[in-house]
Amino acid sequence: MPGDDSVVGDDPLADGMALSLRLRRDFTVTDADGLLTAARRIYRQLNPDASAAEAAGMVTGAADALFVILENAGLLGDLADTRLLGHAADGLAVGGWRAQIVINEPAPLAPDPRSDCLRGDEVFALPSQDDPKSAADPDP
């Protein structure tokens, strides 16, 4: 709004307030075979009882590979949940989470977030569901 000089996200905290995080990170695959191999190896590290065949069956494509790598990095999954649960005593109750992988995003983010500040479009808007190049997999 013109004349509104408030800072987005500068809302005061209040008990019972629901906070939602929409996280977007864009990646480019530079070695598909290497990435799939690494993701299957990581899957077995995260699931020590899994066989190579099970890892190959569970990590079959782009979304599977990225979810496994993000879980291993602590950005999604049990490790992230465990770390966040440590803040319960500070007044933060952890809720559920969902994630979606979008394939061939038509306007990928630049590595430097400052370069996106003048884009003018909604960086969290998803490509049209009618776009055959987009795909979502909320279940790793």
N, C-alpha and C positions, 0 to 999 in steps of 0.2 A: 504494500500500500504506500502511495506517495506520502511522505512526511512521517512515516513510521520508521523510527530509527532503532527499534528493539532488535536484539540479537536472537536469531533463531536458535532454540535450544537453551535459552537462558532462563527457563522456567524454574521457579523455586521448588524444592523437593517438598512433598507432602505425603503423610502416611496414607497408604492405600492407593497411591498413584501407580498406574500401570505403565511400564516403560517397554517399548519394543525397539529392537535393533534390526535394521535392515542393512546387512553388510554386503557390499559388492566388491569383488576383486576380479580383475580380468587377467587371463593368462593366454599365452600363445604356445601351441605345441610345436616344438622344433625337432622332436624325434619320437614319433608315435610308438615305435617298437620298444625303444629304450624306456619310455615312460610307462608303458604297459608292463614291461618286465619289472621295473622298479616298484610299481604299485602292487603287483602280485607278491613281490618279496616283502614289502611293508605289510601287506595283509597277513602274511604268515607270521611276521613279528608281532602284530597286534593280536593274532589268534594262534598261539603256539601249537595247538593241537590240530591245526588245519594242514592238510596235505597239499602238495603242489597242484594236484588235480582239483581240489576244492577251491584253491586260490584262483586257478584258471577259470573255474565255473562262476565264481563270485565277482571277479574283476574282469569284465568282458569288453568294456568300452570306455569312452571319454568320461562320463559322469561317475562311473564306478572308480576309475583311476583317481580322479580329482578328489572325490570324497575320502578315499583311503589316505591320500597324501595329506589332506587337510586335517583328518583325524589324527594322524601321526604327528603333525605339527602342533597339535593342541588347539586348533581353531574351532573344531567341531568334535562332538562325541564325548566319550566318557572322561577323557583327560581334561577337556575344557569344563565339563560339568563339575568334576571334582574340584578343580581350582576355584570355580565360581561359588560352589557350596561353602567354601571357606569364608565367604563374606556374609553368611547368614547372621553371624553374631554382630555384624556391622549394620544390619538392617536391610539386607538385600535378599529377598526370597527368589530362588531360581525357578523360572517357569519352563515350559517346553520350548522346543526349537524346531524350525523347519529350514530346509535349504533347497535351493533349486539351481540346477546348472542350465545355462542358456548356451546353445551351440550357435556359433557364427553371429554373435551380437553385431548388428550393423554399425554401431558407433562405439567401439571399445574405448575404455578410459585410457588416458595417457599415464605413463608411470609416475609422473609428477602431478599430484592432486591439484597443485596451484594452477596448472594449465587448463583445468576443467572449469574454473570458476566463472568463466564468461561464455560457456557453451550456450546457455539460454534454453536448453531442453531439460527434461527430467531424467537425470542419470539413473534413476531407479525404475523407470518405466520399462516394462518387458516388451519384447517384440510381439507383434500380433500373433495370436494363436493360429491364424490362418497361414502364417509364414512357414512353409515346409522346411526351411533351414533352421528353425528354432526347435529345441527339444528340452524337455524338463524331466528330471528324475529325482523326486523328493525322497526316495528311499535308496540309500546307498547299498 
